[in-house]
Amino acid sequence: MNRRALILDELGLLPLWVRRERAHPPPAKAERTAPGETAPVLTAADDRASRIARMSWPELRESVRTCRACGLHAGRKQAVLGVGDEQADWLFVGEGPGAEEDARGEPFVGQAGRLLDNMLAAIGLKRGSDVYIANTVKCRPPGNRAPEPSEAAQCEPYLLRQIALIQPRLIVALGKTAASILLQTDASLGSLRGRVYQFQGIPLLVMYHPAYLLRTLADKAKSWEDLCQARELMARLKAGERVLN
């Protein structure tokens, strides 16, 4: 069995699942306000957001490490900023640190992290090489629950600054929480998949979270379809094609 087949087997996709061409509805476009424009989640902490928006990587790391802006800091072992190539074309955004991430200080470790690494390998990518991985919140929510809107709002300036520093070609939102925060929508993840959105002018795709795929094996085939779409979209972006939707 060759390397590609081994990866697909790990993803639970053998025998090889072949994507069928199908007509998609016209892609929807989700717009976000740019830094400096009025945004409801930022107005209550405008001064803090402005300071974060000017930070370098070292300043950002220190600010996240010592952050006490919301109650999540009380239960953390350490804050988890992100990991990877700080000039990456690919930015993957998840929900928040879990127990292992909190202990090790790196996002997406453990079983979900291994599956994400296999998903990246399936389309020729590797953690840390042209890939950056982050979360919407930098401290572990108790019991691995989804972050509250107020908690996500306090961390949003950090994520916005990471995006501004990295300047990725493509953002991939992993799971409903990341998609909801980045796109400001309550739509179901199933309805968001398969379309190209825009986040401050950067194309954005929505995929299942690896932790969800570990619990729902039947959707691994859909995840492979999403990975193929991402690979094709990145090829178009690198070729200089302007992707508006």
C-alpha atoms as one frame of an Amber mdcrd trajectory, in Angstrom:
protein
   0.000   0.000   0.000   1.511   3.354  -1.031   1.708   6.456   1.197  -1.461
   8.030  -0.183  -3.399   4.822   0.339  -2.111   4.549   3.909  -3.304   8.090
   4.636  -6.721   7.435   3.111  -6.983   4.219   5.095  -6.249   6.140   8.314
  -9.016   8.579   7.393 -11.366   5.669   6.892 -11.731   6.369   3.175 -10.696
   3.057   1.660 -11.888   1.657  -0.625 -11.186   4.922  -2.410 -14.134   7.248
  -2.392 -14.362   9.228  -5.630 -15.995  12.606  -5.575 -18.795  13.019  -8.082
 -19.190  16.326  -9.847 -22.388  17.983  -8.780 -23.941  21.357  -9.184 -23.561
  23.586  -6.164 -25.876  26.495  -5.410 -24.323  29.905  -6.028 -21.737  30.482
  -3.290 -22.831  32.789  -0.526 -20.595  35.590   0.587 -20.134  36.581   4.203
 -18.591  39.953   4.868 -16.951  41.103   8.082 -16.145  44.604   9.144 -12.493
  45.546   8.749 -10.368  46.592  11.727 -11.221  50.194  12.611 -14.812  49.948
  11.374 -17.701  49.575  13.765 -18.074  45.981  14.924 -20.378  45.080  17.815
 -17.987  42.526  19.315 -15.156  45.054  19.505 -16.778  48.321  20.600 -16.702
  47.511  24.347 -12.911  47.015  24.259 -11.917  49.330  21.449  -8.716  50.601
  23.104  -7.539  47.076  23.891  -8.347  45.901  20.366  -6.424  48.842  18.905
  -3.357  47.982  20.978  -3.498  44.330  19.948  -3.893  45.344  16.287  -0.435
  46.960  16.404   1.406  44.084  18.103   4.346  42.148  16.685   4.527  38.363
  17.073   6.603  38.570  20.288   4.234  41.155  21.759   1.230  39.069  20.769
   2.650  35.934  22.388   3.337  37.766  25.640  -0.082  39.420  25.661  -1.838
  36.068  25.171   0.368  34.402  27.791  -0.601  36.943  30.432  -4.168  37.671
  29.325  -6.822  38.019  32.063  -9.548  39.547  29.899 -12.162  36.866  30.583
 -12.839  34.151  33.137 -11.225  31.381  31.093  -7.781  32.375  32.353  -8.652
  31.116  35.841  -8.754  27.454  34.811  -5.944  27.293  32.293  -2.496  25.796
  32.667  -1.283  27.948  29.791  -2.711  29.979  26.965  -2.368  28.506  23.467
  -1.725  31.127  20.786  -1.176  28.814  17.813   1.525  26.921  15.985   3.087
  26.806  12.551   4.503  28.879   9.732   3.914  32.556  10.524   3.862  33.373
   6.798   1.694  30.420   5.801  -0.668  30.325   2.855  -2.983  28.033   4.847
  -4.620  29.080   8.125  -6.727  26.490   9.965  -8.895  27.823  12.805 -10.513
  25.562  15.383 -12.602  26.166  18.485 -10.356  26.221  21.551  -7.745  24.243
  23.464  -8.699  20.930  25.047  -7.053  19.250  28.014  -4.001  18.027  26.083
  -3.606  21.340  24.274  -3.800  23.179  27.599  -1.109  20.906  29.039   1.237
  21.054  26.043   0.635  24.597  24.833  -0.068  23.586  21.222  -3.385  23.376
  19.351  -4.717  20.136  17.909  -2.747  17.445  19.698  -4.040  14.061  20.793
  -6.414  12.034  18.619  -8.025  15.032  16.921  -4.596  16.461  16.187  -3.367
  13.203  14.662  -6.430  13.083  12.440  -5.872  16.695  11.380  -2.254  15.869
  10.524  -3.474  12.959   8.391  -6.010  15.205   6.681  -3.245  17.699   5.886
  -0.997  14.937   4.590  -3.785  13.697   2.321  -3.547  16.960   0.334   0.233
  17.267   0.518   0.493  19.518   3.583   2.364  19.239   6.854   1.919  20.982
  10.178   4.356  23.884  10.398   5.195  23.951   6.683   3.111  26.616   4.924
   0.401  25.832   7.516  -0.586  27.747  10.644  -3.084  26.346  13.171  -4.963
  28.503  15.665  -8.176  28.565  17.693 -10.894  31.143  18.214 -10.125  31.247
  21.964  -6.690  30.808  23.474  -7.621  29.318  26.872  -9.386  26.032  27.535
 -13.117  26.341  28.281 -14.096  24.208  31.312 -15.066  20.673  30.372 -14.130
  21.399  26.754 -17.439  23.232  26.285 -17.910  25.708  23.439 -16.695  29.207
  24.296 -19.301  31.737  25.342 -19.839  34.712  22.988 -18.287  37.066  25.565
 -15.196  34.857  25.814 -14.831  34.661  22.049 -15.210  38.446  21.852 -12.259
  38.968  24.205 -10.069  36.682  22.092 -11.223  37.996  18.711  -8.603  40.798
  18.556  -5.890  38.159  19.001  -7.225  36.073  16.124  -7.627  39.151  13.938
  -4.023  40.121  14.625  -2.809  36.610  13.803  -4.631  36.797  10.478  -3.175
  40.243   9.746   0.373  39.072  10.543   0.139  35.791   8.631  -1.782  37.172
   5.625  -2.885  33.690   4.530  -4.194  32.975   1.071  -6.934  30.739   2.505
  -8.657  30.342   5.874 -10.247  27.018   6.824 -12.762  27.118   9.684 -12.814
  23.755  11.450 -16.187  23.115  13.053 -19.333  25.065  13.768 -17.910  27.265
  16.522 -15.073  28.603  14.364 -17.412  29.050  11.397 -20.009  30.857  13.517
 -17.436  33.255  14.980 -15.607  34.012  11.737 -18.737  34.337   9.601 -21.046
  35.741  12.296 -23.786  33.239  11.486 -25.872  30.658  13.310 -26.323  28.538
  10.184 -25.679  24.820  10.486 -22.257  23.538   9.546 -23.810  21.268   6.922
 -25.324  24.267   5.147 -22.007  26.180   5.242 -19.852  23.434   3.715 -18.962
  23.463   0.037 -19.097  27.224  -0.462 -16.382  29.863  -0.621 -16.822  32.814
   1.725 -14.777  35.958   2.226 -13.252  37.078   5.514 -11.803  40.559   5.118
 -11.004  39.747   1.495  -9.509  36.311   2.248 -11.314  33.235   0.874 -12.680
  31.026   3.647 -13.938  27.437   3.617 -15.821  25.550   6.324 -15.003  21.942
   7.232 -15.905  19.460   9.938 -13.803  19.578  13.094 -11.506  16.532  13.428
 -12.975  15.764  16.878 -16.413  15.543  15.275 -15.102  13.186  12.613 -13.736
  10.879  15.315 -17.288  10.559  16.637 -19.077  10.509  13.270 -17.211   8.197
  10.931 -19.847   8.434   8.201 -18.908  12.061   7.515 -15.246  11.338   6.789
 -16.112  10.992   3.106 -17.628  14.482   3.160 -14.444  15.725   4.780 -12.414
  14.280   1.909 -14.621  16.208  -0.513 -13.927  19.391   1.465 -10.184  18.735
   1.389 -10.281  18.293  -2.378 -12.165  21.571  -2.705  -9.572  23.330  -0.542
  -6.682  21.942  -2.579  -8.301  23.021  -5.846  -9.113  26.476  -4.478  -5.540
  26.998  -3.287  -4.242  26.041  -6.729  -6.491  28.696  -8.254  -5.325  31.293
  -5.738  -1.650  30.529  -6.379  -2.296  30.818 -10.094  -3.412  34.386  -9.459
  -7.108  33.800  -9.959  -9.331  36.229  -8.067 -11.907  34.257  -6.112 -14.818
  36.491  -5.205 -17.260  33.850  -3.957
